[in-house]
């Protein structure tokens, strides 16, 4: 019989994600904390966003935390490559 250790991140009694390492679980939990704080900020925004839009935007900004911090400190944003642009990139030819 094998023994497995799993780290489960839960919010409001709902299981959000399961990880094999505590470090990954803590990082995801921190991401969710940041997204929650950003949701509060977006709730007071002068534009109307429905709850799903607020959640999506807050989670995206939380995922981009390092880049966002750099921008807020007056740094330059790195060019963002969208999923569509990635799919248009030509694959490298293999030499065999």
Helices and strands as residue ranges (DSSP letters): E 7-11, E 14-19, H 22-43, H 51-63, H 65-72, H 83-88
